[in-house]
Amino acid sequence: MSSRTEIPLITERVPSPIGDVWLAHDGRALHRLDFGDRLGRGWPAAPAVSVGAVTPSPFARAVAAYFAGELAALDGLAVHVEGRDFETTVWRALRQIACGTTWSYARLAASIGRPTAVRAAGAANGRNPISLVLPCHRVIGADGRLVGYGGGLERKAWLLRHEGVLVA
């Protein structure tokens, strides 16, 4: 993860079984990723490129591969995030949650050495600018319930099932 710089971004749209995924990158690192119905504040005003219209970037190809069943396709993608120190620490910790597993918010807070900061870790998780790649969908309630996903709980359940997690 790197610090803020003003560089032109490219946005791409990748169709998925649970809605269009939009991503913004600079060719070297992914800056934003979210579902089309969640776009809003903070999205760059950059020309949109639809996958299929031009050769997709490695980022768009990785997203498409993930939805095609290559679950490790998102691992290792370079990301560029902006946030407070606490937020970026939480976002880095999200990458430690292996595909096919889940963590509670308490475990997320403990993983960054702040076991009493459960609510703050949850809030930072909710501000994640690069969903899927920083897998905030893998964080669930302490009792195993699906809670707190900006993309909607149905989408969270789909993603976890796609990764082999049994959800009710």
C-alpha positions as CSV (number, residue, x, y, z in Angstrom):
1,M,0.0,0.0,0.0
2,S,1.3,3.4,-0.9
3,S,0.6,7.0,0.1
4,R,-1.5,9.5,-1.8
5,T,-0.3,11.0,-5.0
6,E,-2.2,12.8,-7.7
7,I,-2.1,10.5,-10.8
8,P,-4.7,9.9,-13.5
9,L,-6.9,6.9,-12.9
10,I,-8.5,4.5,-15.2
11,T,-11.9,3.0,-14.3
12,E,-13.1,-0.3,-15.6
13,R,-16.4,-2.2,-15.3
14,V,-16.4,-6.0,-14.9
15,P,-19.7,-7.9,-15.0
16,S,-20.2,-10.4,-12.2
17,P,-23.0,-12.7,-11.1
18,I,-23.8,-10.3,-8.3
19,G,-23.6,-7.0,-10.1
20,D,-21.1,-5.0,-12.1
21,V,-17.8,-4.4,-10.3
22,W,-16.1,-1.1,-10.9
23,L,-12.5,-0.5,-10.3
24,A,-10.1,2.4,-10.5
25,H,-6.4,2.0,-11.0
26,D,-3.3,3.8,-12.2
27,G,-1.9,0.9,-14.1
28,R,0.4,0.0,-11.2
29,A,-2.0,-0.2,-8.2
30,L,-5.7,-0.6,-7.6
31,H,-7.2,2.5,-5.9
32,R,-10.9,1.7,-5.6
33,L,-13.1,-1.3,-6.2
34,D,-16.8,-1.5,-5.5
35,F,-20.1,-2.7,-6.9
36,G,-21.9,-0.5,-9.4
37,D,-24.9,0.1,-7.1
38,R,-22.5,1.3,-4.4
39,L,-20.6,4.0,-6.4
40,G,-20.7,7.4,-5.0
41,R,-18.5,9.8,-3.1
42,G,-14.8,9.3,-3.5
43,W,-15.0,7.7,-7.0
44,P,-12.6,9.3,-9.4
45,A,-14.0,11.3,-12.3
46,A,-12.1,9.2,-14.9
47,P,-13.2,7.9,-18.3
48,A,-14.9,4.5,-17.9
49,V,-13.6,1.5,-19.8
50,S,-15.9,-1.5,-20.1
51,V,-14.1,-4.8,-20.1
52,G,-14.6,-6.3,-23.6
53,A,-14.4,-2.8,-25.2
54,V,-10.6,-2.8,-24.9
55,T,-8.0,-5.2,-23.5
56,P,-8.8,-5.3,-19.8
57,S,-6.1,-4.4,-17.3
58,P,-4.5,-7.1,-15.1
59,F,-6.8,-5.8,-12.3
60,A,-10.0,-6.4,-14.3
61,R,-8.7,-9.8,-15.5
62,A,-8.1,-10.8,-11.9
63,V,-11.6,-9.7,-10.8
64,A,-13.1,-11.7,-13.7
65,A,-11.0,-14.7,-12.9
66,Y,-12.1,-14.5,-9.2
67,F,-15.7,-14.7,-10.3
68,A,-14.9,-17.5,-12.7
69,G,-13.7,-19.6,-9.8
70,E,-10.0,-18.7,-9.5
71,L,-10.3,-17.6,-5.9
72,A,-6.7,-16.7,-5.5
73,A,-6.7,-14.4,-8.5
74,L,-7.0,-11.3,-6.3
75,D,-4.2,-12.3,-4.0
76,G,-1.1,-10.1,-4.4
77,L,-2.7,-7.3,-6.5
78,A,-1.0,-4.1,-5.7
79,V,-3.3,-1.6,-3.9
80,H,-3.0,2.1,-3.1
81,V,-5.2,3.3,-0.2
82,E,-5.7,6.6,1.5
83,G,-6.9,6.8,5.1
84,R,-6.0,7.4,8.6
85,D,-3.3,5.2,10.1
86,F,-5.8,3.1,12.0
87,E,-7.9,2.5,8.9
88,T,-5.0,1.5,6.8
89,T,-3.8,-0.9,9.5
90,V,-7.2,-2.5,9.5
91,W,-7.3,-2.7,5.7
92,R,-3.8,-4.4,5.7
93,A,-5.1,-6.9,8.3
94,L,-8.0,-7.8,6.0
95,R,-5.5,-9.3,3.5
96,Q,-4.5,-11.8,6.2
97,I,-8.0,-13.4,6.2
98,A,-7.5,-16.5,3.9
99,C,-10.1,-17.2,1.3
100,G,-12.6,-19.7,2.6
101,T,-12.3,-18.5,6.2
102,T,-13.9,-15.8,8.3
103,W,-12.9,-13.7,11.2
104,S,-15.0,-11.9,13.8
105,Y,-14.7,-8.2,14.3
106,A,-13.0,-9.0,17.6
107,R,-10.4,-11.1,15.9
108,L,-9.8,-8.4,13.4
109,A,-9.2,-5.9,16.2
110,A,-7.0,-8.3,18.1
111,S,-4.9,-8.9,14.9
112,I,-3.8,-5.3,14.8
113,G,-3.0,-5.3,18.5
114,R,-6.1,-3.3,19.5
115,P,-8.4,-6.0,21.1
116,T,-10.7,-3.4,22.7
117,A,-11.1,-1.4,19.4
118,V,-13.8,-3.8,18.0
119,R,-16.2,-1.1,17.0
120,A,-13.5,1.1,15.5
121,A,-12.1,-1.8,13.5
122,G,-15.7,-2.5,12.3
123,A,-16.1,1.1,11.2
124,A,-12.8,1.1,9.4
125,N,-13.8,-2.2,7.8
126,G,-16.9,-0.5,6.5
127,R,-14.9,2.3,4.9
128,N,-12.7,-0.2,3.0
129,P,-12.2,1.4,-0.5
130,I,-11.1,-1.8,-2.2
131,S,-13.7,-4.5,-1.4
132,L,-13.0,-8.0,-2.6
133,V,-9.2,-7.4,-2.8
134,L,-9.2,-6.2,0.8
135,P,-11.8,-8.9,1.8
136,C,-14.0,-7.1,4.2
137,H,-16.8,-9.6,3.4
138,R,-14.9,-12.2,5.3
139,V,-15.5,-10.4,8.6
140,I,-18.6,-11.6,10.5
141,G,-20.3,-11.3,13.8
142,A,-18.8,-13.0,16.9
143,D,-21.8,-15.4,16.9
144,G,-21.2,-16.4,13.3
145,R,-24.0,-14.2,11.8
146,L,-23.5,-12.2,8.7
147,V,-23.5,-8.5,9.7
148,G,-22.2,-5.2,8.4
149,Y,-21.5,-5.4,4.7
150,G,-22.0,-2.2,2.6
151,G,-22.7,-4.2,-0.5
152,G,-25.7,-5.9,1.3
153,L,-25.9,-9.2,3.2
154,E,-27.2,-11.2,0.2
155,R,-24.0,-10.2,-1.7
156,K,-21.8,-11.0,1.3
157,A,-23.5,-14.4,1.6
158,W,-22.9,-15.1,-2.1
159,L,-19.2,-14.1,-1.8
160,L,-18.6,-16.4,1.2
161,R,-20.4,-19.3,-0.5
162,H,-18.4,-18.7,-3.6
163,E,-15.3,-19.0,-1.5
164,G,-16.5,-22.2,0.1
165,V,-17.7,-20.9,3.5
166,L,-20.9,-22.5,4.7
167,V,-23.5,-19.8,5.5
168,A,-27.0,-20.1,6.7
